[in-house]
């Protein structure tokens, strides 16, 4: 098959959608399919290739990590001649609308993956009143956009139910992104990683991997760690990622005397993220807005038990750690159990590993290909 993937974010950008897009592209190609990713040119070093078309873009004014992409490119002259079998859209914004238009123009079936609960991110559009932002999420980014596609992929059943409540009537299938088990197994040396970041071999390490935004509940994370450290003095917090709340987090860390105990690494390569997980003991993941939690799955696959708040996409973690209410005392109590009870830790670690193994990216890609095949014209 020939598959065109439209996205507003792609490598070298580091986020869940970019990694998901790259993961599916790699697995599709391994299965023998031809894939072209159509996304942003992030800087001068990112040039178009035969399999990745880069469109000019500029930083979004209120959030420079996101890009405003021009839908105009000479590459589009080639689109019709390549005779794509399916268009897969990763975004309801600029490139998503371009993908829908080309699907309509050339009669190509369009599939959309609903990656993000946009209502939790619309505070990055401060020019819109709050009530209008909610309407934009309901009508523009979710209901209307999804109903113009032939199929919608969602990462969890929770998100499917959410879209059905919005009035999305397009057929939906639950397919998580999945994790590359081979790549995860080939992580670097945890001891070397610890030395690099000033972590002693006898320190206990809690890790958070994700964007440092308010929607990730990062201040709850810091408060929980501060309490946890009072109970387990040898624990350190490794925070992998970056985002708009980093400066506020750094100020809070300094104000509360946790400099050196909370380590902010910024963005790391995917390989280094896997090594960071391998160098850690437990995962702290308090986000309440996840559609899936891809980075969480990667850590679980390495046998690292997690403490999560029982909301949205992380509910898939029915084992492999603890799901708590939105309570600091309960959250910290569960983290303490994992760090101090060896028997519980061993059990939850094995459960985490087994759960992560169930989400192979290769198997998820095969399921997505099955959807594409069902949308193609049937031979007489």
Secondary structure in CASP SS format (residue, H / E / C, confidence):
PFRMAT SS
TARGET T0000
AUTHOR 0000-0000-0000
METHOD secondary structure of the structure
MODEL  1
X C 1.00
X E 1.00
X E 1.00
X E 1.00
X E 1.00
X E 1.00
X C 1.00
X C 1.00
X C 1.00
X C 1.00
X C 1.00
X C 1.00
X C 1.00
X C 1.00
X C 1.00
X H 1.00
X H 1.00
X H 1.00
X H 1.00
X H 1.00
X H 1.00
X H 1.00
X H 1.00
X H 1.00
X H 1.00
X H 1.00
X H 1.00
X H 1.00
X H 1.00
X H 1.00
X C 1.00
X C 1.00
X C 1.00
X E 1.00
X E 1.00
X E 1.00
X E 1.00
X E 1.00
X E 1.00
X E 1.00
X C 1.00
X C 1.00
X C 1.00
X C 1.00
X C 1.00
X C 1.00
X C 1.00
X C 1.00
X C 1.00
X C 1.00
X C 1.00
X E 1.00
X E 1.00
X E 1.00
X E 1.00
X C 1.00
X E 1.00
X E 1.00
X E 1.00
X E 1.00
X C 1.00
X C 1.00
X E 1.00
X E 1.00
X E 1.00
X E 1.00
X E 1.00
X E 1.00
X E 1.00
X C 1.00
X C 1.00
X C 1.00
X C 1.00
X C 1.00
X C 1.00
X H 1.00
X H 1.00
X H 1.00
X H 1.00
X H 1.00
X H 1.00
X H 1.00
X C 1.00
X C 1.00
X C 1.00
X E 1.00
X E 1.00
X E 1.00
X E 1.00
X C 1.00
X C 1.00
X C 1.00
X C 1.00
X H 1.00
X H 1.00
X H 1.00
X H 1.00
X H 1.00
X H 1.00
X H 1.00
X H 1.00
X H 1.00
X H 1.00
X H 1.00
X H 1.00
X H 1.00
X C 1.00
X C 1.00
X E 1.00
X E 1.00
X E 1.00
X E 1.00
X E 1.00
X E 1.00
X C 1.00
X C 1.00
X C 1.00
X H 1.00
X H 1.00
X H 1.00
X C 1.00
X H 1.00
X H 1.00
X H 1.00
X C 1.00
X C 1.00
X C 1.00
X C 1.00
X C 1.00
X H 1.00
X H 1.00
X H 1.00
X H 1.00
X H 1.00
X H 1.00
X H 1.00
X H 1.00
X H 1.00
X H 1.00
X H 1.00
X H 1.00
X H 1.00
X H 1.00
X H 1.00
X H 1.00
X H 1.00
X H 1.00
X C 1.00
X C 1.00
X C 1.00
X E 1.00
X E 1.00
X E 1.00
X E 1.00
X C 1.00
X C 1.00
X H 1.00
X H 1.00
X H 1.00
X H 1.00
X H 1.00
X H 1.00
X H 1.00
X H 1.00
X H 1.00
X H 1.00
X C 1.00
X C 1.00
X C 1.00
X C 1.00
X C 1.00
X E 1.00
X E 1.00
X E 1.00
X C 1.00
X C 1.00
X C 1.00
X C 1.00
X E 1.00
X C 1.00
X H 1.00
X H 1.00
X H 1.00
X H 1.00
X H 1.00
X C 1.00
X C 1.00
X C 1.00
X C 1.00
X H 1.00
X H 1.00
X H 1.00
X H 1.00
X H 1.00
X H 1.00
X H 1.00
X C 1.00
X C 1.00
X C 1.00
X C 1.00
X C 1.00
X C 1.00
X C 1.00
X E 1.00
X E 1.00
X E 1.00
X E 1.00
X E 1.00
X E 1.00
X C 1.00
X C 1.00
X C 1.00
X C 1.00
X H 1.00
X H 1.00
X H 1.00
X C 1.00
X H 1.00
X H 1.00
X H 1.00
X H 1.00
X H 1.00
X H 1.00
X H 1.00
X H 1.00
X H 1.00
X H 1.00
X H 1.00
X H 1.00
X H 1.00
X H 1.00
X C 1.00
X C 1.00
X C 1.00
X E 1.00
X E 1.00
X E 1.00
X E 1.00
X E 1.00
X E 1.00
X E 1.00
X C 1.00
X C 1.00
X C 1.00
X C 1.00
X H 1.00
X H 1.00
X H 1.00
X H 1.00
X H 1.00
X H 1.00
X H 1.00
X H 1.00
X H 1.00
X H 1.00
X C 1.00
X C 1.00
X C 1.00
X E 1.00
X C 1.00
X C 1.00
X E 1.00
X E 1.00
X E 1.00
X E 1.00
X E 1.00
X C 1.00
X C 1.00
X C 1.00
X H 1.00
X H 1.00
X H 1.00
X H 1.00
X H 1.00
X H 1.00
X H 1.00
X H 1.00
X H 1.00
X C 1.00
X C 1.00
X C 1.00
X E 1.00
X E 1.00
X E 1.00
X E 1.00
X C 1.00
X C 1.00
X C 1.00
X C 1.00
X C 1.00
X C 1.00
X C 1.00
X C 1.00
X H 1.00
X H 1.00
X H 1.00
X H 1.00
X H 1.00
X H 1.00
X H 1.00
X H 1.00
X C 1.00
X C 1.00
X C 1.00
X C 1.00
X E 1.00
X E 1.00
X E 1.00
X E 1.00
X C 1.00
X C 1.00
X H 1.00
X H 1.00
X H 1.00
X H 1.00
X H 1.00
X C 1.00
X C 1.00
X C 1.00
X C 1.00
X E 1.00
X E 1.00
X E 1.00
X E 1.00
X C 1.00
X C 1.00
X C 1.00
X H 1.00
X H 1.00
X H 1.00
X H 1.00
X H 1.00
X H 1.00
X H 1.00
X H 1.00
X H 1.00
X H 1.00
X H 1.00
X H 1.00
X H 1.00
X C 1.00
X H 1.00
X H 1.00
X H 1.00
X H 1.00
X H 1.00
X H 1.00
X H 1.00
X H 1.00
X H 1.00
X H 1.00
X H 1.00
X H 1.00
X H 1.00
X H 1.00
X H 1.00
X H 1.00
X C 1.00
X C 1.00
X E 1.00
X H 1.00
X H 1.00
X H 1.00
X H 1.00
X H 1.00
X H 1.00
X H 1.00
X H 1.00
X H 1.00
X H 1.00
X H 1.00
X H 1.00
X H 1.00
X H 1.00
X H 1.00
X C 1.00
X C 1.00
X C 1.00
X C 1.00
X C 1.00
END
